[in-house]
Amino acid sequence: MEEISWIASEKGQKEENDVETEKEMTAIQKTQVYLENYREIERYIKDAISEVSQIDDVPRYNISAEKAFLQSIRECKAETVILFEHMKKALASLKEDAEAAGEGYKYDALEAVYIKGKSYEDIVRETGCGKNSPKKWCRSMTERLSIKLFGAKAIENDKIGVK
């Protein structure tokens, strides 16, 4: 009996640690996660079924029982659209800033990797830059983007400034 309660206690502790770790993500880490999932977020917005009219064979399902679930999907989709539009606006601002600073190539690397799905090696081949340059450029742009996405929280939590 003690062993079962110990296992349950350990499991509960692990779940608490996972929640704490999630809460402790910095703005840069969150920005990185958003960028890594950019294309999947875009796909979700396009493909998520949130309306009965999007279902091909409506009579086959008990739609009245599914209305609460569809409402939940609508809410998730709305939150995702807001986040995605915020990201697009922040990316456009980042591109403008990078170009004004003569660093458009850094933004281009970020866009190639996260928006277009290219690898760092692809960028090296296309631009002739050093092997580590695309990763450094993306990291620099990610830090700047985190400020555009999270404002002062990015600076406070990550102790970064615009470089």
Rosetta blueprint (number, residue, H / E / L):
1 M L
2 E H
3 E H
4 I H
5 S H
6 W H
7 I H
8 A H
9 S H
10 E H
11 K H
12 G H
13 Q H
14 K H
15 E H
16 E H
17 N H
18 D H
19 V H
20 E H
21 T H
22 E H
23 K H
24 E L
25 M L
26 T L
27 A H
28 I H
29 Q H
30 K H
31 T H
32 Q H
33 V H
34 Y H
35 L H
36 E H
37 N L
38 Y H
39 R H
40 E H
41 I H
42 E H
43 R H
44 Y H
45 I H
46 K H
47 D H
48 A L
49 I L
50 S L
51 E L
52 V H
53 S H
54 Q H
55 I L
56 D L
57 D L
58 V H
59 P H
60 R H
61 Y L
62 N L
63 I H
64 S H
65 A H
66 E H
67 K H
68 A H
69 F H
70 L H
71 Q H
72 S H
73 I H
74 R H
75 E H
76 C H
77 K H
78 A H
79 E H
80 T H
81 V H
82 I H
83 L H
84 F H
85 E H
86 H H
87 M H
88 K H
89 K H
90 A H
91 L H
92 A H
93 S H
94 L H
95 K H
96 E H
97 D H
98 A H
99 E H
100 A H
101 A L
102 G L
103 E L
104 G H
105 Y H
106 K H
107 Y H
108 D H
109 A H
110 L H
111 E H
112 A H
113 V H
114 Y H
115 I H
116 K L
117 G L
118 K L
119 S L
120 Y H
121 E H
122 D H
123 I H
124 V H
125 R H
126 E H
127 T H
128 G L
129 C L
130 G L
131 K L
132 N L
133 S H
134 P H
135 K H
136 K H
137 W H
138 C H
139 R H
140 S H
141 M H
142 T H
143 E H
144 R H
145 L H
146 S H
147 I H
148 K H
149 L H
150 F H
151 G L
152 A H
153 K H
154 A H
155 I H
156 E H
157 N H
158 D H
159 K L
160 I L
161 G L
162 V L
163 K L
